[in-house]
Amino acid sequence: MDQPLIRFFGSLCLAAAACAALPATAQDATLVDGGKLLLTNGVTTIEGTSGGGLATWATIAGRETDAGIGVSGHVTFVELPDYGWQSHGLAVGLFDRVELSYARQNFDTRDVGAALGLGQGFTFNQDVFAAKLRIAGDAVYGAPMLPQIAVGIEHKRSGDAAVVKAVGARESKGTDFTLSATKLFLSHSILVNTTARLTKANQTGLLGFGSAGADDYRLQFEGSVAYQLSRRAVIGAEYRTKPDNLAIAREDDWWDLFAAYAVTRNLTVTAAYTDLGSIATFDKQRGAFLSAQVAF
């Protein structure tokens, strides 16, 4: 088993053991209470981590504060002119300090699959195992100029090793490393996030990692700005740069304009207009992003 997976599952086991060691009444309290302000736990990214839709944030999944254990689940759809994208997964937040998550991504090539010789409706699949650690600051409270800062690791495994290598990828699995800073300026109702990502991923890993001519880690940027219209509603924009490794197809940066609404304390719905540029030689992949997150 790869070292990133060993560390991931090791952390998960330690968390489970810590929870099991609590008295029954304490376990019930930590799993039921949710003390975060609405929307301050973020929504769910395409990789299954907490944040925006495209960008990872320093936030920790779930609605629990440092007094307990939070849980969230998501399902996301992206409808593009030539493709369909879907993901679903779970995340656990431990005492607002550690986040462990898993997401399954499915990328439907529809008619493009036949045009590229892969077969009508060929679907690329990827599993993403991630862990995040908050190392400093608080996204909402504390010093106004000290953001919440978190480091993260995302281990990705393509389910289509032979295909991604045939299109030029060097590997079918890889690991991203992230450093995020997030701050909500409550008095101005503005949230700002920036993330640095070290990655070799082609189309976030769905088309493998690296290539024969480009197998080094590349530093990429993810940024988000959001404005809180009310306690329940937020609008904003995101931008994400991406490496361009494959010789057969150009890879563009991504951006979106989004709106998130807390239907209840536990259910948040996010909708966005997103521009993913060129994907596998097909340009102008602009469309709708829709995601639902349940969090406790």
N, C-alpha and C positions, 0 to 999 in steps of 0.2 A: 504494500500500500504506500502511496506517495506521502512524503513528510507533511505537506499541508493538510492532507486528510487526517493523518494521525493526530496532529495538533488540534484540528477541528473537533474530532470525536472525543479526544481527551478532555477538552474544555467542556464539552456537552456532558460527559460523565461526571466531571467534578461539580458542575452546576446541579445535576440531578441528585448527587450525593448530599450536597449542601442543603438542598430543599428537603430531602428525606430526613435529614437530621433535625429539622425543626419540629416542635410539638405540633400536633394536629391542628390546634386552634390557630397557631401562627401561620401554618401552611395555608389554611383557609383564608386568613386575612390578606396574606401577600398575593394570593391569586385572584381575589375578588375586588379589593379596593383599587381605585385608579385615580391618582391625585394630580396628574398633569393637566394644565390648561388645554382647552380644546385646540386641536391642530398642531400643538407644539411638539408632538411626537413625529411630525412629518407624515407623508404618505409612503407609498412603496415604489422603489425604483424598478427598472426593467431587470435588474440583477437580483431583486428580492430584498435588498437592504432598505433601511428607512432613509427617507430623503424626499426628493422631488420625483418626477417621473423618469427623467433622463439622468439626473445628477445625484450622486451619493452625498448625504449630509452627515454632520457629526452627531446627529440625534440618535437616540437609542429606541428600538422598537417597543411597542406596547404603551399603555397609559400609566404604568406604575412609576412612582418616584423612587428615590434611593431606599425606600422602606420595603420594597417588594419585588415581585417577579411579574413582568408584563408579557403578553402574548398578542401576536397579530397574524392575520391571514389575508391573502389578497388574490384577486384574479384580475388580469389586465388584457385588453384587446387593443390592437392597432390595426386599422383598416387603411390600406394604401392602394393606389391605382392598380398595381400588379402583384401585390403580395398581401398576405394576412399574417399577423403576429399575435401570439397568445402566450401568457405565462400564468403560473399559479404557484403559491408557496406559503411557507410559514416562517415566522421569526419569533425569537424569544429574547426579551430584555431582562437582564439580571441586575436588579438594584440600580437601574439607570446608569450602569457602568459598562456592562458587557452585552453585546448583541451577537446572537448566533442565528443564522438564517439558511434556508434552502429554497431554491426556485427552480422550476422546470420551464424551459423556454421551447416553444414550437413555432417554426417559421415556415409557413405554407407558400410554396413557389407557384402554385396554381398553373396558369398557362405557360409561365416562364420556364417551369420545369421541363415541359415538353420541348420548348424552343432550345433549351440548353442541353438536351439529350439526357436529362435526369428522369424523365417520366412525368406525365400529367399529375399535378398536385403533390409532387415530391416535397416532403417536409423535413427540414433540418431540425434536429433536437439538441438541446444542451442542458446539462445539470450544473447549477451554480451553488457551491457551498461557501458560505462567507462567515467571517467573524470580525467584530469591530470592538475597539476598546477606547472609552473616553479617558483621555489622559490629563485634561485640564479644563477649567472654566465651566460655565453654565450658559446654555443657549438663551435663557430667559432672565435669570437672576444674576446677582453678583456685580462685579465691576462692569460698567457699561461698555468699556473698550476692550474687555477680555472676552473673546468668543469661546464657545465650547469647541474643543479640539479633540479629534479622534483619529486613530490609525486603524486601518482595515486591511483584510486580506480576502481575496475572492478567488477560489479555485474552481476552474471551469473545465468541464469534460464534454466534448462533442460526442453525440451518439452516432456520428457518420464519418468515422475516421478515414475510410477508403475514399469517400467522395471529397472531403476537404483537402486531402493530400493530392488528389487528382487535379484540383483547381489551383494548386500551387502552394498550399500551406505546408510549413515544415513540420508542425505538430498538430495533433488533434486535441490536446489538452494544454492548459497553461494557467498561470496564476498572476492576478493583478494585485498591486499594492496601492493603497490610498491614504492620503492625509487630508483631512477635512477640517474646516473652521466655519462655524455657524453662529449667527447672533440675531436675535429678535430684539429690535429697539422698540420696546413697548410704547413709549411715549409718542413715537412716530408711526406705530403700526407697520413697521418695515422689517422684513427679514432679509438678511444677506448671507450667502454661502459661497465658499470657494473650495474646490477640491483639486489636489494634484494627484494624478494617477500614473503609475508606471505600468506599462502593458505592452504585450506583443500581439494583442488580439486583432483579428480581422473581423469586422462587423461584430464587435463585442465578443468574438469567439465562435459565433455561429459558422464562420468559414475558416475555422482553425486559428493557428497562431504562427506569426512570422512567415517567412518564405525563404527560398534559397538565397536570395540576394539581400534580405533584410530580416535578420534574426536577433537584433538587439532590442532591449527594452527601450521604449520611447516615453518621454514625459508628456502627458496630456493634461488639459485643463477642463474643469467643469465648473460652471458658475450659475447661480440662481439669485433672482431678486423677486420678492413677493410683497404684496401690500394687503393688509388685513382690512377688508371692508367692514366686517363685524366680527363678533366672537365666533361665528360659524362659517364665514365666507372669506376666501382668500383668492386673489388673482396674482399672476406673475409670469415670469419668462425664464427660460433656461437656455444655456449654450454648452455644447460638449464637443471638444476637438477629438479627433481620432487619427490613428496612424494610417498610412496608405502603403501597405506592404505588398499586395498582390499585383503582379504584372498584368493579369488578364482583365482587371476591372478597377476603375478609380473608386476611392472611398472618400466621401465628403464628411464634413462636420455636421452635427445635428443641432437643431434648436426647436423650441416649442413656446407656445403661449397657452397658459393653463388657468383653470379655475377649479378650486377645491371647495367642497361644502360638507360640513359635518351635519349629516341628517339627524343623527342622535349622538350621544356621547361616545358610542362604540362603533358607529358606521360612518365612514367618510367616502364620498364619491368624487372622483377627479376626472375632468374632461379637458382635452387640449387639442389645439391645432398643432400638428408637428410636421417638420420638414426634415426628412432623412436623406435628401439628396439622391445620389446615384447608388444603386445597389445591384451588383452583378450585371453591369452594363446597361441597366434600365434606369433612366434619369427621371427627375422630377417626382420622386416618391414622397408626396405630400398628402397628409390625410388626417384621420381622427384617432385620438388616443382616449380610451375610456377605462377607468380602473375603479374597483370597489375594494375597500379595506375594512375589515372588522378587527377591532383592537380592544383589549382589556388590560 
